[in-house]
C-alpha cells in the first residue's frame, strides 16, 4: 500500500529565528536603571543579571521558633509553618515533639501574581485525627517590606511574638522570620519554594527547583595485556588457546586467543575503557582457555582498584608490573588444595589512566569541551559566555510543566519548572568559561513528568525542542536577543512545539589568544600522537554517555537519562534515509558555484556581454604575459570578495533548517524507518538480519558523506563571515599574501614550495599544520541539522 506524503507547512516563517526586544537589565523603583540615574546610581554598566528581564519576588525566610506551647492533651508539639499570601500557601516540614524547631526555609512569591497587601506566617501544631491546632501568626504589610539590592548582605531575620486570631500578642511562642522584596539575583532564589509551583507537593518539590550540575570527570583506562606465565589446562592433550577477558563496570573486552604450545602466552594488546571519578568499579581480569567449542575454562582471576594505577599525561610509557592471579574453584573450605599448586599463574600488565586525552561523551560535530582529562594540562580561559533563558512562547501542550536544560563543557544547568503554563517565564541567567570559541552550547526544553503525582516509574520527561549555538559565529561583546523555534521531528512529521526566547553574549578576554587558537589542534595532543580507531571511539563514546547519564541521574533532583541522552545526541549515528538525503543534497548544493561559473564562461565565449568578454580577453593576455601575477591576483580577488560579502554578513547565528534537513516533506515511510527500534521490530528473522546490516553500513556511509559535506562547507565559509574572526584572519592573510606575491619573484616561490614539499621526514611534525587546524575550526552547516 503506497504511503501518502506528509503535508508541507503553511508558512516557512514560523521556522525562522525572530528578533526580540526584551527589557533586559536591572530596573529598580522610581525608574532607576543599573548604571543610570534614579533610585540607584552607579558607574557599573552591567551586572550579573543584565541578560534577563528583571522579575520581582517577595521572599519570606522562616528560620526557627521557640517557646511554643505544648498540646494540653499529648503534652508535646509537632510544629510547622504555613506562609499565606492571597491564594498561595507554602508549608514547611513538621517536626515531631519539638518546641524549638529550625526550618531555615525560604518562600518566593512572584510579585506580578500577588493579590494581597498582607503576608501572614502561621505556626500550627500538626494533629493526626482532628484539625491542626493554631498556635499563632505574624502579619507583614507589603508596603512596609524593604527591598534588598545585591550585592548587599542578606536581610537579618528577627524574632516576632506570635499573635492570636484577633491580632493580640500571645504570652508564649516566637518565630524568627525575614521578609524582603528582591529579584532572581538573590542567592535565596534557587533553593526557595516558588509560588509558580504551588500545586506541587511531596518529593516533587525538589524536581521543580533550578540546579547546576557538573559532569563526572571521565578517564580513559588503557590496559596493555602483555603476557602470562604458568597457564595450565586441565586437558593436557590439547595445547591451550588462552585469552584475557577484562571488565570495568558493565564494559567487557577480550584479547585475541593465543595458541601456543607453552604455558606462557603472549598478546601485547591494548584494551581501553571509560571510568568516572570517584572510581566505584574495579578492573577485573580473567584468563580463560578455550577447552571446548561451546565452553571456556577459567584459569585465573584478578581484581584491581582503579585508583592505584599511574595517571599518564603524555605519550611516555608507564612501568609494567606482574600480578599473581587467584585460582578458580578454591573457596574457604578448600584451603588444603592450594598446596597442590606449586606455581601460581601470573600476568604481565601495563595499566594507566590516560589524562592527556579528552574523553568524548558528545558528538564531535557539536562538541562543547575539548580539554584533556588532567587539570594540569588545562589552559587559561579565553572568554566568557553568558546566557539568559528568558521564556518560552506558544507551547503546543496546554498545561506544560516546562523546564530548560543547557549544556556547555562540564557544566549543566536546569531552570526551575513552571507548572501548567504554555508561556513559562524563567528569566534565569548563567555563565560559562570558554576555552575554545569553536564549540557549541546546546539548550533544550522538556516537559516535567515527575512532580510527585501519579506518575509511573516508566514515565519519561518529554522532549519539546532543542537549540544549538556555535560560539565562533558570535561577535564579541554583542548581546543577541532572539526567539528560536522549537522543532521536533515526530513519527507523524515535523512539528513546531513553541519558541524559546534567549539572550546571550560572548565576551573575549584576550583577542590575541583567541586568534592564536585558530592555528591550534582541536583536540589534545595525544589524540594525534596515539589516535584511537573509529570503532574504538564509537564504543568509548557510547560508554561515556552511559556513565554521564547514570551519574547525573543520581543527583538531587536527578537529571534524567532521557534528558542527558537527548542533549548528547545519543542516536545521531543511527541510520536515517532523511539524514542521508540531506547530506547528499548538502554536497550537491556546494557544486552550484561551479555550475554558475561554467555558465558564465559559456556566456563569455558566446559574447552575451561584449564588455565582460573584452575584459576577460585583456585579463587573459596579462596573465599569459606575466604568469607571476596569477597567484597574487587570485588572492586579491578573494580579498575583494570577502570585503563585498561583509555587507551581507549573517545578523544572528543560524538555527536548525527544516528544508536543509529534509524534514518538511519527508515521506511517512522514511519516518517510520527512522523511528523504528534498533534492532528492528520486524517479525521475520531474515528481514531483521538484513535490515540491521543495511542500517549499520548505511549509517557509516551517512557519517562519511556528512564529513565530506562539512569540509566543503568549511571551504565555502572562508569568506562568508559566519565566523567573523576566522574570515578576518583569512582576508588579512589574503591581502598580505597578495602584497608578498607581488614583490617576490614567482620562480623563487615555486622553488621554496618544492623544497618545503620534499623536506626530510625529520623536519615533519606529527601534529597538524596551522592551515589544517585553521580549516578544521571553520563552521559548517552541520549546526543547522535536525
C-alpha positions as CSV (number, residue, x, y, z in Angstrom):
1,X,0.0,0.0,0.0
2,X,1.5,3.3,-1.0
3,X,2.1,5.8,1.8
4,X,1.0,9.4,1.4
5,X,3.4,12.2,1.7
6,X,3.4,14.4,4.7
7,X,1.8,17.8,4.1
8,X,4.0,20.8,3.7
9,X,3.9,23.5,6.4
10,X,1.7,26.5,5.8
11,X,4.4,29.1,6.2
12,X,8.2,28.7,6.5
13,X,8.4,31.9,8.5
14,X,7.4,30.0,11.6
15,X,10.6,28.0,11.4
16,X,12.8,31.1,11.3
17,X,14.6,32.9,14.2
18,X,12.8,36.1,15.3
19,X,14.4,39.2,16.7
20,X,13.1,40.2,20.1
21,X,13.5,43.4,22.2
22,X,13.1,42.3,25.8
23,X,13.6,44.8,28.7
24,X,17.0,43.5,29.9
25,X,19.0,44.6,32.9
26,X,18.3,45.6,36.4
27,X,15.5,48.1,36.8
28,X,14.6,49.3,40.3
29,X,11.9,51.5,41.7
30,X,11.2,55.1,40.6
31,X,12.6,54.5,37.1
32,X,16.1,53.7,38.1
33,X,18.3,51.6,35.9
34,X,21.5,49.9,36.9
35,X,24.2,52.2,35.8
36,X,21.9,55.2,35.2
37,X,20.1,57.8,37.3
38,X,17.1,57.2,39.5
39,X,16.8,55.2,42.7
40,X,20.3,53.7,42.3
41,X,23.2,55.5,40.6
42,X,26.3,53.6,39.8
43,X,29.2,53.6,37.3
44,X,28.7,49.9,36.7
45,X,27.0,49.4,33.3
46,X,26.4,45.7,33.5
47,X,25.6,43.2,36.2
48,X,25.4,39.5,36.7
49,X,21.7,39.6,35.7
50,X,21.8,42.0,32.7
51,X,20.7,39.4,30.1
52,X,17.2,38.7,31.6
53,X,14.1,40.6,32.3
54,X,14.1,41.6,35.9
55,X,11.4,39.8,37.9
56,X,10.5,40.8,41.5
57,X,9.8,38.3,44.2
58,X,8.6,38.6,47.8
59,X,10.9,36.5,49.9
60,X,9.9,35.1,53.3
61,X,12.6,33.2,55.2
62,X,11.3,31.2,58.1
63,X,14.3,30.3,60.3
64,X,13.1,28.8,63.6
65,X,10.7,29.1,66.5
66,X,11.0,28.9,70.3
67,X,8.9,28.6,73.4
68,X,6.0,27.0,71.5
69,X,3.2,25.9,73.9
70,X,2.7,22.1,74.1
71,X,-0.6,20.4,73.3
72,X,-2.5,20.1,76.6
73,X,-3.7,16.5,75.7
74,X,-0.5,15.0,74.4
75,X,2.0,17.2,76.2
76,X,4.1,17.6,73.0
77,X,4.2,19.8,70.0
78,X,4.6,18.9,66.3
79,X,5.1,22.3,64.7
80,X,5.2,23.5,61.2
81,X,4.8,26.9,59.5
82,X,2.4,28.0,56.8
83,X,3.1,31.1,54.8
84,X,0.0,32.6,53.1
85,X,-0.2,35.3,50.6
86,X,-3.5,35.7,48.9
87,X,-4.4,32.4,47.3
88,X,-0.9,31.0,47.7
89,X,0.1,28.8,50.6
90,X,3.5,27.3,51.3
91,X,4.3,24.9,54.1
92,X,7.5,23.9,55.9
93,X,8.1,20.3,57.1
94,X,6.8,19.4,60.5
95,X,8.9,18.3,63.5
96,X,7.7,15.8,66.0
97,X,7.8,16.6,69.7
98,X,9.9,19.7,69.3
99,X,9.2,23.1,70.9
100,X,12.4,24.7,69.3
101,X,12.2,23.7,65.6
102,X,14.6,25.0,63.0
103,X,13.4,25.1,59.4
104,X,15.5,27.8,57.6
105,X,13.3,27.6,54.5
106,X,12.7,30.4,52.0
107,X,9.4,31.1,50.2
108,X,9.3,33.2,47.0
109,X,6.1,34.8,45.6
110,X,6.2,36.3,42.2
111,X,5.2,40.0,42.5
112,X,3.2,40.0,39.3
113,X,0.8,37.4,40.8
114,X,0.4,39.0,44.3
115,X,-3.2,39.7,45.0
116,X,-3.0,40.7,48.7
117,X,-1.4,43.5,50.7
118,X,-0.5,41.3,53.6
119,X,1.6,38.2,54.0
120,X,0.8,36.0,57.0
121,X,3.1,33.5,58.7
122,X,1.1,30.9,60.7
123,X,2.6,28.5,63.2
124,X,0.5,25.3,63.6
125,X,0.6,22.1,65.6
126,X,0.1,19.0,63.4
127,X,-2.7,16.7,64.6
128,X,-3.2,13.2,63.3
129,X,-7.0,13.0,63.9
130,X,-8.6,16.4,64.3
131,X,-7.8,19.7,62.6
132,X,-4.3,21.1,63.1
133,X,-4.1,23.3,66.1
134,X,-3.5,27.1,65.6
135,X,-0.5,28.3,67.7
136,X,-0.2,31.8,66.4
137,X,0.7,34.0,63.5
138,X,2.7,37.1,62.4
139,X,1.5,39.5,59.7
140,X,3.5,41.8,57.5
141,X,2.2,44.8,55.4
142,X,3.7,44.6,51.9
143,X,4.0,48.4,51.8
144,X,6.5,48.2,54.7
145,X,8.6,45.4,53.3
146,X,12.2,46.5,52.5
147,X,13.9,46.0,49.1
148,X,17.2,44.2,49.1
149,X,19.7,45.2,46.4
150,X,22.5,42.6,45.8
151,X,25.4,42.5,46.5
152,X,24.2,43.8,49.9
153,X,24.3,41.2,52.6
154,X,21.2,39.1,53.3
155,X,18.5,40.7,55.4
156,X,18.9,39.7,59.1
157,X,15.9,37.7,60.4
158,X,14.2,38.9,63.6
159,X,12.2,37.3,66.4
160,X,8.5,38.1,66.4
161,X,5.9,37.3,69.1
162,X,3.1,35.2,67.9
163,X,-0.4,36.8,67.8
164,X,-3.8,35.2,68.2
165,X,-6.6,35.4,65.6
166,X,-7.6,38.8,66.9
167,X,-4.1,40.2,66.5
168,X,-3.3,40.2,70.2
169,X,0.3,39.3,71.2
170,X,0.5,35.9,72.9
171,X,2.4,35.2,76.1
172,X,4.2,32.1,74.7
173,X,5.8,31.5,71.3
174,X,8.2,33.3,69.0
175,X,9.2,32.8,65.4
176,X,12.3,34.1,63.6
177,X,11.4,35.5,60.2
178,X,12.9,37.8,57.5
179,X,10.7,39.3,54.8
180,X,12.1,41.3,51.9
181,X,11.5,42.3,48.2
182,X,14.2,41.1,45.8
183,X,14.8,39.7,42.3
184,X,16.0,36.5,40.8
185,X,19.6,37.7,41.5
186,X,19.1,36.9,45.2
187,X,21.1,33.9,46.4
188,X,17.9,32.6,48.1
189,X,16.2,32.2,44.7
190,X,17.4,28.7,43.6
191,X,16.5,26.9,46.8
192,X,13.3,28.7,47.5
193,X,9.8,27.3,47.4
194,X,8.2,29.2,44.4
195,X,4.6,30.2,44.0
196,X,4.9,29.2,40.3
197,X,4.9,25.6,41.6
198,X,2.5,25.9,44.5
199,X,0.4,22.9,43.3
200,X,3.5,20.6,43.7
201,X,3.8,18.8,46.9
202,X,5.9,16.0,48.5
203,X,9.0,14.8,46.7
204,X,8.0,16.7,43.6
205,X,9.1,20.0,45.2
206,X,12.7,19.1,44.7
207,X,12.3,18.4,41.0
208,X,11.0,21.9,40.2
209,X,14.0,23.9,41.5
210,X,16.7,25.3,39.3
211,X,20.0,23.4,39.7
212,X,23.6,23.4,38.4
213,X,25.2,20.1,37.6
214,X,28.8,19.1,36.8
215,X,29.6,16.2,34.6
216,X,31.7,13.5,36.2
217,X,35.4,13.6,35.5
218,X,35.9,10.9,32.8
219,X,39.2,8.9,32.3
220,X,40.3,6.5,29.6
221,X,41.8,3.4,31.2
222,X,44.4,1.8,29.0
223,X,45.1,-1.9,29.8
224,X,48.1,-3.3,27.9
225,X,47.9,-7.1,28.3
226,X,51.5,-8.2,27.6
227,X,51.9,-11.9,28.6
228,X,51.2,-14.5,31.2
229,X,53.1,-17.3,32.8
230,X,52.3,-20.8,34.1
231,X,48.9,-21.1,32.4
232,X,47.9,-24.7,32.6
233,X,45.0,-26.5,31.0
234,X,43.1,-29.4,32.5
235,X,43.2,-31.3,29.2
236,X,46.9,-31.9,28.7
237,X,46.3,-33.4,25.2
238,X,45.3,-30.1,23.6
239,X,47.5,-27.0,23.5
240,X,46.0,-24.1,25.5
241,X,44.1,-21.4,23.5
242,X,44.2,-18.7,26.0
243,X,42.6,-15.2,26.0
244,X,42.1,-12.5,28.6
245,X,38.7,-11.0,29.4
246,X,38.8,-7.6,31.1
247,X,35.8,-5.9,32.7
248,X,35.3,-2.4,34.2
249,X,31.7,-1.9,35.4
250,X,29.5,-3.1,32.5
251,X,32.3,-2.8,29.9
252,X,33.8,-6.1,28.8
253,X,36.7,-6.5,26.3
254,X,38.7,-9.5,25.2
255,X,42.1,-10.1,23.7
256,X,42.7,-12.5,20.8
257,X,43.2,-16.1,21.6
258,X,46.8,-17.1,21.8
259,X,47.6,-20.6,20.5
260,X,50.9,-21.7,21.9
261,X,52.5,-25.0,22.9
262,X,54.0,-23.5,26.0
263,X,52.4,-22.2,29.2
264,X,53.4,-18.6,28.6
265,X,51.0,-17.0,26.1
266,X,51.9,-13.6,24.6
267,X,49.4,-10.9,23.5
268,X,50.7,-7.3,23.8
269,X,47.2,-5.9,23.1
270,X,45.6,-2.7,24.3
271,X,42.2,-2.6,25.9
272,X,40.7,0.8,26.6
273,X,37.8,1.5,29.0
274,X,36.0,4.6,30.3
275,X,35.6,5.3,34.0
276,X,34.5,8.3,36.1
277,X,35.8,9.7,39.3
278,X,35.2,8.8,42.1
279,X,36.1,5.3,40.9
280,X,33.4,2.9,42.0
281,X,34.3,-0.1,39.8
282,X,37.4,-2.3,39.7
283,X,39.4,-3.7,36.9
284,X,38.6,-7.4,36.8
285,X,40.7,-9.7,34.5
286,X,40.0,-13.3,33.9
287,X,42.3,-15.7,31.9
288,X,40.2,-18.3,30.1
289,X,41.1,-21.3,28.0
290,X,39.0,-22.5,25.0
291,X,38.7,-26.1,26.3
292,X,35.7,-26.8,24.1
293,X,33.9,-25.2,21.3
294,X,31.0,-24.2,23.5
295,X,32.7,-23.7,26.8
296,X,35.6,-21.6,28.1
297,X,37.6,-22.8,31.0
298,X,38.5,-20.1,33.6
299,X,42.2,-20.3,34.6
300,X,42.7,-17.4,37.0
301,X,41.1,-14.1,38.1
302,X,42.5,-10.7,39.2
303,X,40.7,-7.7,40.7
304,X,42.4,-4.3,41.0
305,X,41.1,-0.9,42.2
306,X,41.4,1.8,39.6
307,X,42.8,4.5,41.9
308,X,46.1,2.6,42.3
309,X,47.2,3.0,38.7
310,X,49.5,5.7,37.4
311,X,48.0,8.8,35.8
312,X,49.8,9.5,32.5
313,X,49.8,13.0,31.0
314,X,51.7,12.3,27.8
315,X,52.9,9.5,25.5
316,X,55.8,8.3,27.6
317,X,55.3,4.6,28.6
318,X,54.5,3.7,32.2
319,X,56.1,0.8,34.1
320,X,54.7,-2.6,33.7
321,X,54.0,-5.0,36.6
322,X,53.5,-8.7,37.2
323,X,50.4,-9.7,39.1
324,X,49.5,-13.1,40.7
325,X,46.1,-14.5,39.8
326,X,43.6,-16.2,42.1
327,X,42.9,-19.8,41.1
328,X,39.3,-20.7,40.2
329,X,37.4,-23.3,42.2
330,X,39.1,-22.8,45.6
331,X,37.0,-21.5,48.3
332,X,37.5,-21.1,52.1
333,X,36.7,-24.7,52.7
334,X,39.2,-25.9,50.1
335,X,42.3,-24.3,51.6
336,X,44.2,-27.6,51.7
337,X,44.0,-27.9,47.9
338,X,46.1,-24.7,47.5
339,X,49.1,-26.7,48.4
340,X,48.7,-28.9,45.3
341,X,49.8,-26.0,43.1
342,X,53.5,-25.3,43.2
343,X,53.3,-22.3,40.9
344,X,50.7,-19.5,40.6
345,X,49.6,-18.1,37.3
346,X,51.0,-14.7,36.7
347,X,50.0,-11.9,34.2
348,X,52.1,-9.1,32.9
349,X,50.2,-5.8,32.6
350,X,50.9,-2.1,31.9
351,X,47.9,-0.1,33.1
352,X,47.5,3.6,33.3
353,X,44.8,6.3,33.5
354,X,45.1,8.5,30.4
355,X,45.0,12.2,31.4
356,X,46.2,13.6,28.0
357,X,43.0,12.7,26.1
358,X,39.6,14.4,26.0
359,X,37.0,11.8,26.8
360,X,34.4,12.2,24.1
361,X,30.8,11.9,25.5
362,X,29.1,14.1,22.9
363,X,29.2,14.3,19.1
364,X,32.3,15.9,17.7
365,X,30.1,18.0,15.4
366,X,28.5,19.7,18.4
367,X,31.4,19.4,20.9
368,X,31.3,21.9,23.8
369,X,34.5,21.0,25.5
370,X,37.9,19.9,24.2
371,X,40.1,20.0,27.3
372,X,42.1,16.9,28.3
373,X,41.1,15.0,31.5
374,X,44.1,16.1,33.6
375,X,43.5,19.5,35.0
376,X,47.3,20.2,34.9
377,X,47.1,20.4,31.1
378,X,44.3,23.0,31.0
379,X,45.0,26.4,29.6
380,X,43.5,29.7,30.8
381,X,40.0,30.6,29.6
382,X,39.9,32.9,26.6
383,X,36.3,34.2,27.1
384,X,33.0,34.1,29.0
385,X,29.7,33.0,27.7
386,X,26.6,34.5,29.4
387,X,23.2,33.1,28.6
388,X,19.8,34.5,29.7
389,X,17.0,32.0,29.4
390,X,14.0,34.3,29.3
391,X,10.8,32.4,28.4
392,X,9.0,30.1,26.1
393,X,6.0,31.0,23.9
394,X,3.3,29.1,22.3
395,X,4.0,25.7,23.6
396,X,1.6,23.3,21.9
397,X,0.6,21.4,25.1
398,X,-2.0,23.4,27.1
399,X,-0.7,22.6,30.5
400,X,3.1,22.0,30.2
401,X,5.4,21.7,33.1
402,X,8.3,23.2,31.2
403,X,11.9,23.5,32.2
404,X,15.0,24.3,30.2
405,X,18.4,22.5,30.2
406,X,21.6,23.9,28.9
407,X,24.9,22.1,28.5
408,X,28.3,23.6,27.8
409,X,31.6,22.0,28.8
410,X,31.3,20.1,32.0
411,X,28.6,22.4,33.4
412,X,24.9,21.5,33.0
413,X,22.1,23.9,34.2
414,X,18.5,23.2,34.7
415,X,16.0,26.0,35.2
416,X,13.1,25.8,37.6
417,X,9.9,24.1,36.4
418,X,7.0,26.4,35.6
419,X,3.9,24.4,36.4
420,X,0.9,24.2,34.0
421,X,1.8,27.0,31.7
422,X,2.3,27.1,27.9
423,X,4.1,30.5,28.3
424,X,6.6,29.9,31.0
425,X,8.9,32.7,32.1
426,X,12.2,31.7,33.7
427,X,14.4,34.8,33.4
428,X,17.4,33.0,34.7
429,X,21.0,33.8,33.7
430,X,24.0,31.6,33.7
431,X,27.7,31.9,32.9
432,X,30.3,29.6,31.5
433,X,34.1,29.9,31.0
434,X,35.1,29.4,27.4
435,X,38.4,27.7,26.5
436,X,37.8,27.4,22.8
437,X,35.5,29.5,20.5
438,X,34.9,26.7,18.1
439,X,32.4,25.0,20.4
440,X,28.6,24.6,20.7
441,X,26.2,25.3,23.5
442,X,23.1,23.1,23.5
443,X,19.8,24.1,25.1
444,X,16.6,22.1,25.2
445,X,13.1,22.4,26.7
446,X,11.4,19.5,28.4
447,X,8.0,18.7,30.0
448,X,8.5,17.6,33.6
449,X,6.5,14.4,34.2
450,X,7.8,13.8,37.8
451,X,6.1,16.2,40.1
452,X,5.2,13.8,42.8
453,X,1.7,12.9,41.5
454,X,0.6,9.7,40.0
455,X,3.5,9.2,37.6
456,X,4.8,5.7,36.8
457,X,8.4,4.7,37.0
458,X,8.4,4.2,33.3
459,X,7.3,7.8,32.6
460,X,9.9,10.0,30.9
461,X,10.3,13.7,30.6
462,X,9.0,14.7,27.2
463,X,11.2,16.4,24.6
464,X,9.9,19.7,23.4
465,X,12.7,21.1,21.2
466,X,16.4,21.9,21.0
467,X,18.6,24.9,20.2
468,X,22.3,24.8,19.3
469,X,24.6,27.9,19.1
470,X,28.1,27.8,17.8
471,X,30.2,30.4,19.7
472,X,32.6,31.1,16.8
473,X,29.7,32.6,14.9
474,X,29.1,35.2,17.6
475,X,30.6,38.7,17.6
476,X,32.4,39.5,20.8
477,X,30.7,41.7,23.4
478,X,27.4,41.8,21.4
479,X,24.1,40.9,23.1
480,X,21.9,38.7,20.9
481,X,18.2,38.6,21.7
482,X,16.3,36.1,19.6
483,X,13.3,33.8,19.7
484,X,14.2,30.3,18.5
485,X,11.6,27.9,17.1
486,X,11.5,24.6,19.0
487,X,11.3,22.0,16.3
488,X,10.6,18.3,16.9
489,X,10.6,15.5,14.3
490,X,7.9,13.0,15.2
491,X,6.7,9.9,13.6
492,X,3.8,12.0,12.2
493,X,6.2,14.6,10.7
494,X,7.9,17.9,11.6
495,X,6.1,19.9,14.3
496,X,6.8,23.3,15.8
497,X,6.4,22.8,19.6
498,X,6.8,26.5,20.5
499,X,9.5,29.2,20.7
500,X,12.4,29.7,23.2
501,X,13.5,33.3,23.9
502,X,17.2,33.7,24.7
503,X,19.7,36.5,25.3
504,X,23.4,35.7,25.1
505,X,26.7,37.3,24.9
506,X,30.3,36.1,24.2
507,X,32.9,38.2,25.9
508,X,36.6,37.8,24.8
509,X,39.3,38.2,27.5
510,X,42.2,38.2,25.1
511,X,41.8,38.8,21.4
512,X,45.4,37.8,20.6
513,X,44.9,34.4,22.4
514,X,41.6,33.9,20.6
515,X,43.2,34.4,17.2
516,X,46.1,32.2,18.1
517,X,43.7,29.3,19.0
518,X,42.6,29.1,15.3
519,X,46.0,27.6,14.5
520,X,45.9,25.0,17.3
521,X,44.7,21.4,17.1
522,X,41.0,20.9,18.0
523,X,41.7,18.0,20.4
524,X,44.6,17.5,22.8
525,X,48.0,16.3,21.6
526,X,47.5,12.6,22.5
527,X,44.6,12.2,20.0
528,X,47.1,12.8,17.2
529,X,50.2,11.0,18.6
530,X,48.4,7.8,19.6
531,X,44.9,8.1,18.0
532,X,42.1,5.7,18.6
533,X,40.4,3.8,15.8
534,X,36.9,4.9,14.6
535,X,35.3,1.8,16.1
536,X,37.0,2.4,19.4
537,X,35.8,6.0,19.6
538,X,32.2,4.9,18.8
539,X,32.3,2.3,21.6
540,X,34.0,4.6,24.1
541,X,31.6,7.5,23.4
542,X,28.7,5.2,24.0
543,X,30.1,4.0,27.3
544,X,31.0,7.6,28.3
545,X,27.4,8.8,27.6
546,X,26.0,5.9,29.7
547,X,28.3,6.9,32.6
548,X,27.4,10.6,32.4
549,X,23.7,9.7,32.3
550,X,23.8,7.3,35.2
551,X,25.8,9.8,37.4
552,X,23.6,12.8,36.7
553,X,20.5,10.6,37.3
554,X,21.8,10.1,40.8
555,X,21.8,13.9,41.6
556,X,19.1,15.6,43.6
557,X,16.9,16.5,41.8
558,X,18.0,14.0,39.1
559,X,18.8,15.0,35.6
560,X,17.2,12.0,34.0
561,X,18.6,9.7,31.5
562,X,16.3,10.6,28.6
563,X,17.3,14.3,29.1
564,X,21.0,13.6,29.0
565,X,20.7,11.3,26.0
566,X,18.8,14.0,24.1
567,X,21.3,16.6,25.0
568,X,24.3,14.4,23.9
569,X,22.6,13.3,20.6
570,X,22.9,9.6,21.6
571,X,21.1,8.4,18.4
572,X,23.0,10.7,15.9
573,X,24.9,7.7,14.4
574,X,21.8,5.7,13.6
575,X,20.7,5.2,10.0
576,X,18.2,7.6,8.6
577,X,17.1,7.9,5.0
578,X,16.2,11.5,5.7
579,X,19.6,12.5,7.0
580,X,21.4,10.6,4.2
581,X,19.4,12.6,1.6
582,X,20.0,15.8,3.5
583,X,23.8,15.2,3.5
584,X,23.8,14.2,-0.2
585,X,22.0,17.4,-1.2
586,X,24.3,19.4,1.0
587,X,27.1,18.3,-1.2
588,X,25.2,18.9,-4.4
589,X,24.4,22.4,-3.3
590,X,28.1,23.2,-3.0
591,X,28.7,22.5,-6.7
592,X,26.2,25.1,-7.6
593,X,29.1,27.7,-7.7
594,X,31.0,25.6,-10.2
595,X,27.9,25.3,-12.3
596,X,27.3,29.0,-12.2
597,X,31.0,29.6,-13.2
598,X,30.7,27.2,-16.2
599,X,27.6,29.0,-17.3
600,X,29.4,32.4,-17.1
601,X,32.3,31.1,-19.1
602,X,29.8,29.9,-21.8
603,X,28.3,33.3,-21.8
604,X,31.8,34.9,-22.2
605,X,32.6,32.6,-25.1
606,X,29.3,33.4,-26.7
607,X,29.7,37.2,-26.3
608,X,26.5,37.6,-24.4
609,X,28.0,40.7,-22.7
610,X,30.7,42.2,-25.0
611,X,32.2,44.3,-22.3
612,X,32.7,41.3,-20.0
613,X,34.2,39.3,-22.9
614,X,36.7,42.1,-23.8
615,X,37.7,42.5,-20.1
616,X,38.3,38.7,-19.9
617,X,40.5,38.8,-23.0
618,X,42.5,41.6,-21.6
619,X,43.0,39.8,-18.2
620,X,43.9,36.6,-20.1
621,X,46.6,38.4,-22.1
622,X,48.0,40.0,-19.0
623,X,48.2,36.6,-17.2
624,X,49.8,35.0,-20.2
625,X,52.5,37.7,-20.5
626,X,53.0,37.9,-16.7
627,X,52.3,34.5,-15.2
628,X,53.7,35.6,-11.8
629,X,50.5,37.7,-11.4
630,X,48.2,34.7,-11.3
631,X,48.5,33.9,-7.6
632,X,48.5,37.5,-6.3
633,X,45.6,38.3,-8.5
634,X,43.7,35.3,-7.1
635,X,44.3,36.2,-3.5
636,X,43.4,39.9,-4.2
637,X,40.2,38.7,-5.9
638,X,39.3,36.6,-2.8
639,X,40.2,39.6,-0.6
640,X,37.7,41.8,-2.5
641,X,35.0,39.1,-2.4
642,X,35.4,38.9,1.4
643,X,35.0,42.7,1.7
644,X,32.0,42.5,-0.7
645,X,30.4,39.8,1.4
646,X,30.9,41.8,4.6
647,X,27.7,43.7,3.9
648,X,25.6,40.5,3.8
649,X,27.2,39.1,6.9
650,X,24.6,37.0,8.9
651,X,22.9,39.1,11.6
652,X,22.4,36.2,14.0
653,X,23.6,32.6,14.5
654,X,22.0,30.1,12.2
655,X,19.4,27.7,13.5
656,X,18.1,24.3,12.5
657,X,16.8,24.5,8.9
658,X,13.9,22.1,8.2
659,X,14.5,22.4,4.4
660,X,18.2,21.6,4.8
661,X,17.3,18.6,7.0
662,X,14.7,17.3,4.6
663,X,12.2,17.4,7.4
664,X,9.4,19.4,5.8
665,X,8.4,16.9,3.1
666,X,9.8,13.7,4.4
667,X,8.0,10.5,3.3
668,X,5.9,8.8,6.1
669,X,7.6,5.5,5.3
670,X,11.0,7.0,5.8
671,X,9.9,8.4,9.2
672,X,8.6,5.0,10.2
673,X,12.0,3.6,9.4
674,X,13.8,6.4,11.3
675,X,11.7,5.9,14.4
676,X,11.9,2.1,14.2
677,X,13.8,0.4,17.1
678,X,17.3,-0.9,16.7
679,X,17.4,-3.8,16.2
680,X,14.3,-3.6,14.1
681,X,11.0,-4.8,15.4
682,X,10.1,-6.6,12.2
683,X,9.0,-10.2,12.9
684,X,10.8,-12.0,10.2
685,X,14.3,-13.2,11.2
686,X,15.8,-12.8,7.8
687,X,14.4,-9.4,7.3
688,X,15.7,-8.3,10.7
689,X,19.2,-9.5,9.9
690,X,19.3,-7.8,6.5
691,X,17.6,-4.7,7.7
692,X,20.0,-4.2,10.7
693,X,23.0,-4.8,8.4
694,X,21.8,-2.3,5.9
695,X,21.2,0.3,8.6
696,X,24.6,-0.3,10.2
697,X,26.5,0.1,6.9
698,X,24.4,3.0,5.7
699,X,25.0,4.8,9.0
700,X,28.7,4.8,8.4
701,X,28.2,5.9,4.8
702,X,26.0,8.7,6.1
703,X,28.7,9.8,8.5
704,X,31.3,9.9,5.7
705,X,29.1,11.8,3.4
706,X,28.3,14.3,6.2
707,X,32.0,14.7,6.9
708,X,32.6,15.4,3.2
709,X,29.8,18.0,3.2
710,X,31.3,19.6,6.3
711,X,34.7,20.0,4.7
712,X,33.2,21.6,1.5
713,X,31.1,23.9,3.6
714,X,34.1,25.0,5.7
715,X,35.9,25.9,2.4
716,X,32.8,27.9,1.4
717,X,32.8,29.5,4.8
718,X,36.2,31.1,4.5
719,X,34.7,34.3,3.1
720,X,31.1,34.1,4.3
721,X,31.7,35.9,7.6
722,X,29.8,33.2,9.6
723,X,32.8,33.1,11.8
724,X,33.8,36.8,11.8
725,X,37.2,36.2,13.4
726,X,38.2,33.4,11.0
727,X,37.1,35.4,8.0
728,X,39.0,38.5,9.2
729,X,42.2,36.3,9.6
730,X,41.8,34.9,6.1
731,X,41.0,38.2,4.5
732,X,44.0,39.8,6.1
733,X,46.1,36.8,5.1
734,X,44.9,37.2,1.5
735,X,46.0,40.9,1.5
736,X,49.4,40.2,3.0
737,X,49.8,37.2,0.5
738,X,48.8,39.4,-2.4
739,X,51.4,42.0,-1.5
740,X,54.1,39.5,-0.8
741,X,53.5,37.7,-4.1
742,X,53.6,41.0,-6.0
743,X,57.1,41.8,-4.7
744,X,58.5,38.2,-4.7
745,X,59.6,36.5,-7.9
746,X,57.3,33.7,-8.8
747,X,60.2,31.3,-9.6
748,X,61.6,31.7,-6.1
749,X,58.2,30.9,-4.6
750,X,57.9,27.8,-6.7
751,X,61.4,26.7,-5.7
752,X,60.7,27.3,-2.0
753,X,57.4,25.5,-2.2
754,X,59.0,22.5,-3.9
755,X,61.8,22.3,-1.3
756,X,59.2,22.5,1.5
757,X,57.1,19.8,0.0
758,X,60.1,17.5,-0.4
759,X,61.6,18.1,3.0
760,X,63.1,15.3,5.1
761,X,60.7,13.4,7.5
762,X,62.9,14.6,10.3
763,X,61.6,18.1,9.7
764,X,58.0,17.0,9.7
765,X,55.7,17.0,12.7
766,X,53.1,14.5,13.7
767,X,50.8,17.4,14.7
768,X,48.5,19.0,12.1
769,X,49.8,22.1,10.4
770,X,48.4,25.6,11.3
771,X,46.4,25.9,8.0
772,X,44.9,22.5,8.7
773,X,43.9,23.5,12.2
774,X,42.5,26.8,11.0
775,X,40.4,25.0,8.3
776,X,39.0,22.5,10.8
777,X,37.9,25.2,13.1
778,X,35.7,26.8,10.4
779,X,31.9,26.5,11.0
780,X,29.8,24.2,8.8
781,X,26.1,23.9,8.3
782,X,26.0,20.7,10.4
783,X,24.9,23.0,13.3
784,X,21.7,23.6,11.4
785,X,20.9,19.9,11.1
786,X,18.0,18.4,13.0
